[in-house]
Amino acid sequence: MVGIFSSMLLIGLFIYQGDPTATETASSIFKQLFGVEVSETFQRILFTVLAVIPLAVVGGWFGGQLLPPLVIPPRRKRMLPSMS
């Protein structure tokens, strides 16, 4: 969720500012790879999403490994053999 929301925030900032210096991308990368001409705004949006979402997933995994769980699950009670 963090990756999706931060991607949306960055995309909104790119569109609002319209500043091409925020992320410099090669304008002909899609033309070279796929033979498709696309706008630089689309390239910035795509590269932002492809960078932010995996970083958010890796950060969440790392935080889960680094910090202890907030709730420790209760231990199951062992049933002892009944004395007859």
mmCIF file as gemmi writes it, N, C-alpha and C atoms, coordinates in Angstrom:
data_model
loop_
_atom_site.group_PDB
_atom_site.id
_atom_site.type_symbol
_atom_site.label_atom_id
_atom_site.label_alt_id
_atom_site.label_comp_id
_atom_site.label_asym_id
_atom_site.label_entity_id
_atom_site.label_seq_id
_atom_site.pdbx_PDB_ins_code
_atom_site.Cartn_x
_atom_site.Cartn_y
_atom_site.Cartn_z
_atom_site.occupancy
_atom_site.B_iso_or_equiv
_atom_site.pdbx_formal_charge
_atom_site.auth_seq_id
_atom_site.auth_asym_id
_atom_site.pdbx_PDB_model_num
ATOM 1 N N . MET Axp A 1 ? 0.826 -1.189 0 1 0 ? 1 A 1
ATOM 2 C CA . MET Axp A 1 ? 0 0 0 1 0 ? 1 A 1
ATOM 3 C C . MET Axp A 1 ? 0.87 1.251 0 1 0 ? 1 A 1
ATOM 4 N N . VAL Axp A 2 ? 1.963 1.2 0.735 1 0 ? 2 A 1
ATOM 5 C CA . VAL Axp A 2 ? 2.848 2.363 0.779 1 0 ? 2 A 1
ATOM 6 C C . VAL Axp A 2 ? 3.425 2.649 -0.598 1 0 ? 2 A 1
ATOM 7 N N . GLY Axp A 3 ? 3.816 1.615 -1.316 1 0 ? 3 A 1
ATOM 8 C CA . GLY Axp A 3 ? 4.373 1.799 -2.652 1 0 ? 3 A 1
ATOM 9 C C . GLY Axp A 3 ? 3.358 2.389 -3.615 1 0 ? 3 A 1
ATOM 10 N N . ILE Axp A 4 ? 2.12 1.932 -3.536 1 0 ? 4 A 1
ATOM 11 C CA . ILE Axp A 4 ? 1.088 2.453 -4.431 1 0 ? 4 A 1
ATOM 12 C C . ILE Axp A 4 ? 0.794 3.912 -4.121 1 0 ? 4 A 1
ATOM 13 N N . PHE Axp A 5 ? 0.629 4.238 -2.829 1 0 ? 5 A 1
ATOM 14 C CA . PHE Axp A 5 ? 0.321 5.624 -2.471 1 0 ? 5 A 1
ATOM 15 C C . PHE Axp A 5 ? 1.485 6.566 -2.769 1 0 ? 5 A 1
ATOM 16 N N . SER Axp A 6 ? 2.708 6.125 -2.51 1 0 ? 6 A 1
ATOM 17 C CA . SER Axp A 6 ? 3.845 6.998 -2.798 1 0 ? 6 A 1
ATOM 18 C C . SER Axp A 6 ? 4.049 7.16 -4.304 1 0 ? 6 A 1
ATOM 19 N N . SER Axp A 7 ? 3.768 6.115 -5.079 1 0 ? 7 A 1
ATOM 20 C CA . SER Axp A 7 ? 3.83 6.254 -6.538 1 0 ? 7 A 1
ATOM 21 C C . SER Axp A 7 ? 2.803 7.258 -7.03 1 0 ? 7 A 1
ATOM 22 N N . MET Axp A 8 ? 1.589 7.165 -6.487 1 0 ? 8 A 1
ATOM 23 C CA . MET Axp A 8 ? 0.552 8.111 -6.891 1 0 ? 8 A 1
ATOM 24 C C . MET Axp A 8 ? 0.929 9.538 -6.518 1 0 ? 8 A 1
ATOM 25 N N . LEU Axp A 9 ? 1.522 9.725 -5.342 1 0 ? 9 A 1
ATOM 26 C CA . LEU Axp A 9 ? 1.952 11.056 -4.914 1 0 ? 9 A 1
ATOM 27 C C . LEU Axp A 9 ? 3.04 11.595 -5.834 1 0 ? 9 A 1
ATOM 28 N N . LEU Axp A 10 ? 4.035 10.777 -6.161 1 0 ? 10 A 1
ATOM 29 C CA . LEU Axp A 10 ? 5.101 11.222 -7.047 1 0 ? 10 A 1
ATOM 30 C C . LEU Axp A 10 ? 4.603 11.521 -8.455 1 0 ? 10 A 1
ATOM 31 N N . ILE Axp A 11 ? 3.679 10.703 -8.948 1 0 ? 11 A 1
ATOM 32 C CA . ILE Axp A 11 ? 3.104 10.943 -10.271 1 0 ? 11 A 1
ATOM 33 C C . ILE Axp A 11 ? 2.348 12.263 -10.272 1 0 ? 11 A 1
ATOM 34 N N . GLY Axp A 12 ? 1.592 12.511 -9.205 1 0 ? 12 A 1
ATOM 35 C CA . GLY Axp A 12 ? 0.884 13.788 -9.094 1 0 ? 12 A 1
ATOM 36 C C . GLY Axp A 12 ? 1.839 14.967 -9.075 1 0 ? 12 A 1
ATOM 37 N N . LEU Axp A 13 ? 2.958 14.821 -8.381 1 0 ? 13 A 1
ATOM 38 C CA . LEU Axp A 13 ? 3.952 15.902 -8.365 1 0 ? 13 A 1
ATOM 39 C C . LEU Axp A 13 ? 4.591 16.097 -9.733 1 0 ? 13 A 1
ATOM 40 N N . PHE Axp A 14 ? 4.88 15.027 -10.431 1 0 ? 14 A 1
ATOM 41 C CA . PHE Axp A 14 ? 5.448 15.148 -11.775 1 0 ? 14 A 1
ATOM 42 C C . PHE Axp A 14 ? 4.496 15.882 -12.708 1 0 ? 14 A 1
ATOM 43 N N . ILE Axp A 15 ? 3.227 15.521 -12.647 1 0 ? 15 A 1
ATOM 44 C CA . ILE Axp A 15 ? 2.248 16.146 -13.535 1 0 ? 15 A 1
ATOM 45 C C . ILE Axp A 15 ? 2.022 17.599 -13.14 1 0 ? 15 A 1
ATOM 46 N N . TYR Axp A 16 ? 1.962 17.885 -11.841 1 0 ? 16 A 1
ATOM 47 C CA . TYR Axp A 16 ? 1.719 19.246 -11.375 1 0 ? 16 A 1
ATOM 48 C C . TYR Axp A 16 ? 2.88 20.17 -11.708 1 0 ? 16 A 1
ATOM 49 N N . GLN Axp A 17 ? 4.106 19.719 -11.414 1 0 ? 17 A 1
ATOM 50 C CA . GLN Axp A 17 ? 5.273 20.565 -11.651 1 0 ? 17 A 1
ATOM 51 C C . GLN Axp A 17 ? 5.672 20.603 -13.115 1 0 ? 17 A 1
ATOM 52 N N . GLY Axp A 18 ? 5.591 19.491 -13.78 1 0 ? 18 A 1
ATOM 53 C CA . GLY Axp A 18 ? 6.008 19.437 -15.176 1 0 ? 18 A 1
ATOM 54 C C . GLY Axp A 18 ? 7.495 19.684 -15.354 1 0 ? 18 A 1
ATOM 55 N N . ASP Axp A 19 ? 8.268 19.379 -14.346 1 0 ? 19 A 1
ATOM 56 C CA . ASP Axp A 19 ? 9.704 19.642 -14.37 1 0 ? 19 A 1
ATOM 57 C C . ASP Axp A 19 ? 10.44 18.437 -14.952 1 0 ? 19 A 1
ATOM 58 N N . PRO Axp A 20 ? 11.061 18.573 -16.114 1 0 ? 20 A 1
ATOM 59 C CA . PRO Axp A 20 ? 11.741 17.42 -16.71 1 0 ? 20 A 1
ATOM 60 C C . PRO Axp A 20 ? 13.046 17.058 -16.023 1 0 ? 20 A 1
ATOM 61 N N . THR Axp A 21 ? 13.553 17.905 -15.13 1 0 ? 21 A 1
ATOM 62 C CA . THR Axp A 21 ? 14.828 17.6 -14.479 1 0 ? 21 A 1
ATOM 63 C C . THR Axp A 21 ? 14.658 16.709 -13.265 1 0 ? 21 A 1
ATOM 64 N N . ALA Axp A 22 ? 13.416 16.405 -12.867 1 0 ? 22 A 1
ATOM 65 C CA . ALA Axp A 22 ? 13.208 15.57 -11.682 1 0 ? 22 A 1
ATOM 66 C C . ALA Axp A 22 ? 13.753 14.16 -11.916 1 0 ? 22 A 1
ATOM 67 N N . THR Axp A 23 ? 13.446 13.596 -13.055 1 0 ? 23 A 1
ATOM 68 C CA . THR Axp A 23 ? 13.997 12.289 -13.418 1 0 ? 23 A 1
ATOM 69 C C . THR Axp A 23 ? 14.398 12.347 -14.877 1 0 ? 23 A 1
ATOM 70 N N . GLU Axp A 24 ? 15.66 12.275 -15.117 1 0 ? 24 A 1
ATOM 71 C CA . GLU Axp A 24 ? 16.144 12.294 -16.497 1 0 ? 24 A 1
ATOM 72 C C . GLU Axp A 24 ? 16.061 10.89 -17.071 1 0 ? 24 A 1
ATOM 73 N N . THR Axp A 25 ? 15.327 10.733 -18.151 1 0 ? 25 A 1
ATOM 74 C CA . THR Axp A 25 ? 15.233 9.439 -18.821 1 0 ? 25 A 1
ATOM 75 C C . THR Axp A 25 ? 15.613 9.625 -20.282 1 0 ? 25 A 1
ATOM 76 N N . ALA Axp A 26 ? 16.125 8.581 -20.836 1 0 ? 26 A 1
ATOM 77 C CA . ALA Axp A 26 ? 16.437 8.63 -22.264 1 0 ? 26 A 1
ATOM 78 C C . ALA Axp A 26 ? 15.123 8.657 -23.037 1 0 ? 26 A 1
ATOM 79 N N . SER Axp A 27 ? 14.949 9.626 -23.9 1 0 ? 27 A 1
ATOM 80 C CA . SER Axp A 27 ? 13.658 9.777 -24.574 1 0 ? 27 A 1
ATOM 81 C C . SER Axp A 27 ? 13.425 8.696 -25.625 1 0 ? 27 A 1
ATOM 82 N N . SER Axp A 28 ? 14.439 7.989 -26.008 1 0 ? 28 A 1
ATOM 83 C CA . SER Axp A 28 ? 14.262 6.997 -27.073 1 0 ? 28 A 1
ATOM 84 C C . SER Axp A 28 ? 14.372 5.559 -26.581 1 0 ? 28 A 1
ATOM 85 N N . ILE Axp A 29 ? 14.24 5.339 -25.273 1 0 ? 29 A 1
ATOM 86 C CA . ILE Axp A 29 ? 14.424 3.984 -24.754 1 0 ? 29 A 1
ATOM 87 C C . ILE Axp A 29 ? 13.318 3.041 -25.222 1 0 ? 29 A 1
ATOM 88 N N . PHE Axp A 30 ? 12.072 3.523 -25.277 1 0 ? 30 A 1
ATOM 89 C CA . PHE Axp A 30 ? 10.983 2.68 -25.757 1 0 ? 30 A 1
ATOM 90 C C . PHE Axp A 30 ? 11.076 2.465 -27.255 1 0 ? 30 A 1
ATOM 91 N N . LYS Axp A 31 ? 11.524 3.478 -27.97 1 0 ? 31 A 1
ATOM 92 C CA . LYS Axp A 31 ? 11.659 3.343 -29.415 1 0 ? 31 A 1
ATOM 93 C C . LYS Axp A 31 ? 12.738 2.32 -29.749 1 0 ? 31 A 1
ATOM 94 N N . GLN Axp A 32 ? 13.817 2.308 -28.983 1 0 ? 32 A 1
ATOM 95 C CA . GLN Axp A 32 ? 14.893 1.355 -29.226 1 0 ? 32 A 1
ATOM 96 C C . GLN Axp A 32 ? 14.482 -0.066 -28.854 1 0 ? 32 A 1
ATOM 97 N N . LEU Axp A 33 ? 13.774 -0.216 -27.724 1 0 ? 33 A 1
ATOM 98 C CA . LEU Axp A 33 ? 13.432 -1.56 -27.255 1 0 ? 33 A 1
ATOM 99 C C . LEU Axp A 33 ? 12.2 -2.145 -27.941 1 0 ? 33 A 1
ATOM 100 N N . PHE Axp A 34 ? 11.143 -1.332 -28.054 1 0 ? 34 A 1
ATOM 101 C CA . PHE Axp A 34 ? 9.871 -1.866 -28.527 1 0 ? 34 A 1
ATOM 102 C C . PHE Axp A 34 ? 9.401 -1.267 -29.841 1 0 ? 34 A 1
ATOM 103 N N . GLY Axp A 35 ? 10.076 -0.256 -30.331 1 0 ? 35 A 1
ATOM 104 C CA . GLY Axp A 35 ? 9.66 0.403 -31.56 1 0 ? 35 A 1
ATOM 105 C C . GLY Axp A 35 ? 8.424 1.26 -31.389 1 0 ? 35 A 1
ATOM 106 N N . VAL Axp A 36 ? 8.161 1.712 -30.155 1 0 ? 36 A 1
ATOM 107 C CA . VAL Axp A 36 ? 6.978 2.515 -29.85 1 0 ? 36 A 1
ATOM 108 C C . VAL Axp A 36 ? 7.427 3.887 -29.378 1 0 ? 36 A 1
ATOM 109 N N . GLU Axp A 37 ? 6.8 4.913 -29.903 1 0 ? 37 A 1
ATOM 110 C CA . GLU Axp A 37 ? 7.102 6.282 -29.488 1 0 ? 37 A 1
ATOM 111 C C . GLU Axp A 37 ? 6.123 6.687 -28.387 1 0 ? 37 A 1
ATOM 112 N N . VAL Axp A 38 ? 6.634 7.004 -27.204 1 0 ? 38 A 1
ATOM 113 C CA . VAL Axp A 38 ? 5.788 7.418 -26.081 1 0 ? 38 A 1
ATOM 114 C C . VAL Axp A 38 ? 6.311 8.739 -25.536 1 0 ? 38 A 1
ATOM 115 N N . SER Axp A 39 ? 5.454 9.432 -24.784 1 0 ? 39 A 1
ATOM 116 C CA . SER Axp A 39 ? 5.843 10.729 -24.233 1 0 ? 39 A 1
ATOM 117 C C . SER Axp A 39 ? 6.784 10.55 -23.045 1 0 ? 39 A 1
ATOM 118 N N . GLU Axp A 40 ? 7.507 11.608 -22.718 1 0 ? 40 A 1
ATOM 119 C CA . GLU Axp A 40 ? 8.428 11.552 -21.582 1 0 ? 40 A 1
ATOM 120 C C . GLU Axp A 40 ? 7.672 11.463 -20.267 1 0 ? 40 A 1
ATOM 121 N N . THR Axp A 41 ? 6.484 12.048 -20.218 1 0 ? 41 A 1
ATOM 122 C CA . THR Axp A 41 ? 5.678 11.955 -18.998 1 0 ? 41 A 1
ATOM 123 C C . THR Axp A 41 ? 5.301 10.517 -18.72 1 0 ? 41 A 1
ATOM 124 N N . PHE Axp A 42 ? 4.895 9.783 -19.746 1 0 ? 42 A 1
ATOM 125 C CA . PHE Axp A 42 ? 4.558 8.367 -19.57 1 0 ? 42 A 1
ATOM 126 C C . PHE Axp A 42 ? 5.78 7.582 -19.1 1 0 ? 42 A 1
ATOM 127 N N . GLN Axp A 43 ? 6.939 7.884 -19.651 1 0 ? 43 A 1
ATOM 128 C CA . GLN Axp A 43 ? 8.159 7.188 -19.237 1 0 ? 43 A 1
ATOM 129 C C . GLN Axp A 43 ? 8.469 7.47 -17.775 1 0 ? 43 A 1
ATOM 130 N N . ARG Axp A 44 ? 8.315 8.718 -17.351 1 0 ? 44 A 1
ATOM 131 C CA . ARG Axp A 44 ? 8.572 9.058 -15.949 1 0 ? 44 A 1
ATOM 132 C C . ARG Axp A 44 ? 7.603 8.323 -15.028 1 0 ? 44 A 1
ATOM 133 N N . ILE Axp A 45 ? 6.333 8.281 -15.422 1 0 ? 45 A 1
ATOM 134 C CA . ILE Axp A 45 ? 5.338 7.593 -14.6 1 0 ? 45 A 1
ATOM 135 C C . ILE Axp A 45 ? 5.671 6.11 -14.51 1 0 ? 45 A 1
ATOM 136 N N . LEU Axp A 46 ? 5.987 5.492 -15.629 1 0 ? 46 A 1
ATOM 137 C CA . LEU Axp A 46 ? 6.286 4.067 -15.64 1 0 ? 46 A 1
ATOM 138 C C . LEU Axp A 46 ? 7.533 3.756 -14.818 1 0 ? 46 A 1
ATOM 139 N N . PHE Axp A 47 ? 8.588 4.523 -14.998 1 0 ? 47 A 1
ATOM 140 C CA . PHE Axp A 47 ? 9.82 4.27 -14.248 1 0 ? 47 A 1
ATOM 141 C C . PHE Axp A 47 ? 9.643 4.551 -12.76 1 0 ? 47 A 1
ATOM 142 N N . THR Axp A 48 ? 8.802 5.512 -12.409 1 0 ? 48 A 1
ATOM 143 C CA . THR Axp A 48 ? 8.529 5.787 -11.001 1 0 ? 48 A 1
ATOM 144 C C . THR Axp A 48 ? 7.824 4.605 -10.358 1 0 ? 48 A 1
ATOM 145 N N . VAL Axp A 49 ? 6.797 4.096 -11.016 1 0 ? 49 A 1
ATOM 146 C CA . VAL Axp A 49 ? 6.06 2.952 -10.477 1 0 ? 49 A 1
ATOM 147 C C . VAL Axp A 49 ? 6.963 1.727 -10.387 1 0 ? 49 A 1
ATOM 148 N N . LEU Axp A 50 ? 7.773 1.491 -11.413 1 0 ? 50 A 1
ATOM 149 C CA . LEU Axp A 50 ? 8.656 0.325 -11.419 1 0 ? 50 A 1
ATOM 150 C C . LEU Axp A 50 ? 9.791 0.444 -10.402 1 0 ? 50 A 1
ATOM 151 N N . ALA Axp A 51 ? 10.066 1.637 -9.92 1 0 ? 51 A 1
ATOM 152 C CA . ALA Axp A 51 ? 11.108 1.812 -8.911 1 0 ? 51 A 1
ATOM 153 C C . ALA Axp A 51 ? 10.54 1.83 -7.497 1 0 ? 51 A 1
ATOM 154 N N . VAL Axp A 52 ? 9.423 2.507 -7.299 1 0 ? 52 A 1
ATOM 155 C CA . VAL Axp A 52 ? 8.91 2.722 -5.947 1 0 ? 52 A 1
ATOM 156 C C . VAL Axp A 52 ? 8.249 1.479 -5.376 1 0 ? 52 A 1
ATOM 157 N N . ILE Axp A 53 ? 7.44 0.779 -6.142 1 0 ? 53 A 1
ATOM 158 C CA . ILE Axp A 53 ? 6.705 -0.368 -5.598 1 0 ? 53 A 1
ATOM 159 C C . ILE Axp A 53 ? 7.648 -1.499 -5.162 1 0 ? 53 A 1
ATOM 160 N N . PRO Axp A 54 ? 8.637 -1.906 -5.965 1 0 ? 54 A 1
ATOM 161 C CA . PRO Axp A 54 ? 9.558 -2.941 -5.445 1 0 ? 54 A 1
ATOM 162 C C . PRO Axp A 54 ? 10.358 -2.479 -4.229 1 0 ? 54 A 1
ATOM 163 N N . LEU Axp A 55 ? 10.747 -1.209 -4.193 1 0 ? 55 A 1
ATOM 164 C CA . LEU Axp A 55 ? 11.471 -0.717 -3.026 1 0 ? 55 A 1
ATOM 165 C C . LEU Axp A 55 ? 10.593 -0.738 -1.779 1 0 ? 55 A 1
ATOM 166 N N . ALA Axp A 56 ? 9.316 -0.438 -1.92 1 0 ? 56 A 1
ATOM 167 C CA . ALA Axp A 56 ? 8.402 -0.497 -0.777 1 0 ? 56 A 1
ATOM 168 C C . ALA Axp A 56 ? 8.223 -1.93 -0.289 1 0 ? 56 A 1
ATOM 169 N N . VAL Axp A 57 ? 8.138 -2.871 -1.214 1 0 ? 57 A 1
ATOM 170 C CA . VAL Axp A 57 ? 7.992 -4.287 -0.832 1 0 ? 57 A 1
ATOM 171 C C . VAL Axp A 57 ? 9.245 -4.771 -0.104 1 0 ? 57 A 1
ATOM 172 N N . VAL Axp A 58 ? 10.401 -4.438 -0.614 1 0 ? 58 A 1
ATOM 173 C CA . VAL Axp A 58 ? 11.656 -4.854 0.028 1 0 ? 58 A 1
ATOM 174 C C . VAL Axp A 58 ? 11.804 -4.178 1.388 1 0 ? 58 A 1
ATOM 175 N N . GLY Axp A 59 ? 11.416 -2.915 1.484 1 0 ? 59 A 1
ATOM 176 C CA . GLY Axp A 59 ? 11.483 -2.213 2.769 1 0 ? 59 A 1
ATOM 177 C C . GLY Axp A 59 ? 10.542 -2.812 3.798 1 0 ? 59 A 1
ATOM 178 N N . GLY Axp A 60 ? 9.348 -3.211 3.373 1 0 ? 60 A 1
ATOM 179 C CA . GLY Axp A 60 ? 8.418 -3.859 4.294 1 0 ? 60 A 1
ATOM 180 C C . GLY Axp A 60 ? 8.934 -5.199 4.767 1 0 ? 60 A 1
ATOM 181 N N . TRP Axp A 61 ? 9.518 -5.962 3.845 1 0 ? 61 A 1
ATOM 182 C CA . TRP Axp A 61 ? 10.091 -7.252 4.24 1 0 ? 61 A 1
ATOM 183 C C . TRP Axp A 61 ? 11.237 -7.042 5.228 1 0 ? 61 A 1
ATOM 184 N N . PHE Axp A 62 ? 12.119 -6.088 4.929 1 0 ? 62 A 1
ATOM 185 C CA . PHE Axp A 62 ? 13.269 -5.844 5.799 1 0 ? 62 A 1
ATOM 186 C C . PHE Axp A 62 ? 12.817 -5.377 7.178 1 0 ? 62 A 1
ATOM 187 N N . GLY Axp A 63 ? 11.821 -4.503 7.23 1 0 ? 63 A 1
ATOM 188 C CA . GLY Axp A 63 ? 11.302 -4.06 8.519 1 0 ? 63 A 1
ATOM 189 C C . GLY Axp A 63 ? 10.683 -5.202 9.302 1 0 ? 63 A 1
ATOM 190 N N . GLY Axp A 64 ? 10.015 -6.118 8.612 1 0 ? 64 A 1
ATOM 191 C CA . GLY Axp A 64 ? 9.449 -7.28 9.281 1 0 ? 64 A 1
ATOM 192 C C . GLY Axp A 64 ? 10.509 -8.211 9.836 1 0 ? 64 A 1
ATOM 193 N N . GLN Axp A 65 ? 11.65 -8.29 9.163 1 0 ? 65 A 1
ATOM 194 C CA . GLN Axp A 65 ? 12.738 -9.126 9.651 1 0 ? 65 A 1
ATOM 195 C C . GLN Axp A 65 ? 13.517 -8.448 10.774 1 0 ? 65 A 1
ATOM 196 N N . LEU Axp A 66 ? 13.6 -7.134 10.719 1 0 ? 66 A 1
ATOM 197 C CA . LEU Axp A 66 ? 14.42 -6.385 11.668 1 0 ? 66 A 1
ATOM 198 C C . LEU Axp A 66 ? 13.725 -6.195 13.012 1 0 ? 66 A 1
ATOM 199 N N . LEU Axp A 67 ? 12.445 -5.873 12.981 1 0 ? 67 A 1
ATOM 200 C CA . LEU Axp A 67 ? 11.726 -5.56 14.212 1 0 ? 67 A 1
ATOM 201 C C . LEU Axp A 67 ? 10.939 -6.772 14.699 1 0 ? 67 A 1
ATOM 202 N N . PRO Axp A 68 ? 10.799 -6.904 16.003 1 0 ? 68 A 1
ATOM 203 C CA . PRO Axp A 68 ? 10.029 -8.034 16.535 1 0 ? 68 A 1
ATOM 204 C C . PRO Axp A 68 ? 8.537 -7.821 16.282 1 0 ? 68 A 1
ATOM 205 N N . PRO Axp A 69 ? 7.749 -8.904 16.294 1 0 ? 69 A 1
ATOM 206 C CA . PRO Axp A 69 ? 6.31 -8.749 16.1 1 0 ? 69 A 1
ATOM 207 C C . PRO Axp A 69 ? 5.676 -8.015 17.277 1 0 ? 69 A 1
ATOM 208 N N . LEU Axp A 70 ? 4.608 -7.258 17.004 1 0 ? 70 A 1
ATOM 209 C CA . LEU Axp A 70 ? 3.944 -6.508 18.059 1 0 ? 70 A 1
ATOM 210 C C . LEU Axp A 70 ? 3.121 -7.422 18.967 1 0 ? 70 A 1
ATOM 211 N N . VAL Axp A 71 ? 2.529 -8.436 18.403 1 0 ? 71 A 1
ATOM 212 C CA . VAL Axp A 71 ? 1.706 -9.361 19.176 1 0 ? 71 A 1
ATOM 213 C C . VAL Axp A 71 ? 2.33 -10.741 19.073 1 0 ? 71 A 1
ATOM 214 N N . ILE Axp A 72 ? 2.643 -11.301 20.212 1 0 ? 72 A 1
ATOM 215 C CA . ILE Axp A 72 ? 3.214 -12.644 20.233 1 0 ? 72 A 1
ATOM 216 C C . ILE Axp A 72 ? 2.055 -13.628 20.333 1 0 ? 72 A 1
ATOM 217 N N . PRO Axp A 73 ? 1.958 -14.574 19.421 1 0 ? 73 A 1
ATOM 218 C CA . PRO Axp A 73 ? 0.835 -15.521 19.482 1 0 ? 73 A 1
ATOM 219 C C . PRO Axp A 73 ? 0.915 -16.368 20.746 1 0 ? 73 A 1
ATOM 220 N N . PRO Axp A 74 ? -0.253 -16.663 21.341 1 0 ? 74 A 1
ATOM 221 C CA . PRO Axp A 74 ? -0.222 -17.465 22.578 1 0 ? 74 A 1
ATOM 222 C C . PRO Axp A 74 ? 0.234 -18.89 22.296 1 0 ? 74 A 1
ATOM 223 N N . ARG Axp A 75 ? 0.89 -19.459 23.288 1 0 ? 75 A 1
ATOM 224 C CA . ARG Axp A 75 ? 1.355 -20.839 23.148 1 0 ? 75 A 1
ATOM 225 C C . ARG Axp A 75 ? 0.187 -21.782 23.36 1 0 ? 75 A 1
ATOM 226 N N . ARG Axp A 76 ? 0.235 -22.852 22.614 1 0 ? 76 A 1
ATOM 227 C CA . ARG Axp A 76 ? -0.805 -23.876 22.798 1 0 ? 76 A 1
ATOM 228 C C . ARG Axp A 76 ? -0.513 -24.672 24.065 1 0 ? 76 A 1
ATOM 229 N N . LYS Axp A 77 ? -1.572 -24.978 24.795 1 0 ? 77 A 1
ATOM 230 C CA . LYS Axp A 77 ? -1.406 -25.757 26.019 1 0 ? 77 A 1
ATOM 231 C C . LYS Axp A 77 ? -1.281 -27.228 25.638 1 0 ? 77 A 1
ATOM 232 N N . ARG Axp A 78 ? -0.346 -27.867 26.285 1 0 ? 78 A 1
ATOM 233 C CA . ARG Axp A 78 ? -0.183 -29.295 26.053 1 0 ? 78 A 1
ATOM 234 C C . ARG Axp A 78 ? -1.139 -30.057 26.96 1 0 ? 78 A 1
ATOM 235 N N . MET Axp A 79 ? -1.717 -31.048 26.391 1 0 ? 79 A 1
ATOM 236 C CA . MET Axp A 79 ? -2.593 -31.904 27.216 1 0 ? 79 A 1
ATOM 237 C C . MET Axp A 79 ? -1.738 -32.99 27.861 1 0 ? 79 A 1
ATOM 238 N N . LEU Axp A 80 ? -1.802 -33.045 29.143 1 0 ? 80 A 1
ATOM 239 C CA . LEU Axp A 80 ? -1.062 -34.067 29.866 1 0 ? 80 A 1
ATOM 240 C C . LEU Axp A 80 ? -1.914 -35.325 29.962 1 0 ? 80 A 1
ATOM 241 N N . PRO Axp A 81 ? -1.26 -36.454 30.007 1 0 ? 81 A 1
ATOM 242 C CA . PRO Axp A 81 ? -2.059 -37.681 30.159 1 0 ? 81 A 1
ATOM 243 C C . PRO Axp A 81 ? -2.788 -37.671 31.503 1 0 ? 81 A 1
ATOM 244 N N . SER Axp A 82 ? -4.019 -38.097 31.467 1 0 ? 82 A 1
ATOM 245 C CA . SER Axp A 82 ? -4.812 -38.076 32.698 1 0 ? 82 A 1
ATOM 246 C C . SER Axp A 82 ? -4.345 -39.188 33.638 1 0 ? 82 A 1
ATOM 247 N N . MET Axp A 83 ? -4.411 -38.875 34.881 1 0 ? 83 A 1
ATOM 248 C CA . MET Axp A 83 ? -4.012 -39.859 35.898 1 0 ? 83 A 1
ATOM 249 C C . MET Axp A 83 ? -5.271 -40.618 36.332 1 0 ? 83 A 1
ATOM 250 N N . SER Axp A 84 ? -5.248 -41.921 36.149 1 0 ? 84 A 1
ATOM 251 C CA . SER Axp A 84 ? -6.422 -42.678 36.584 1 0 ? 84 A 1
ATOM 252 C C . SER Axp A 84 ? -6.07 -43.703 37.623 1 0 ? 84 A 1
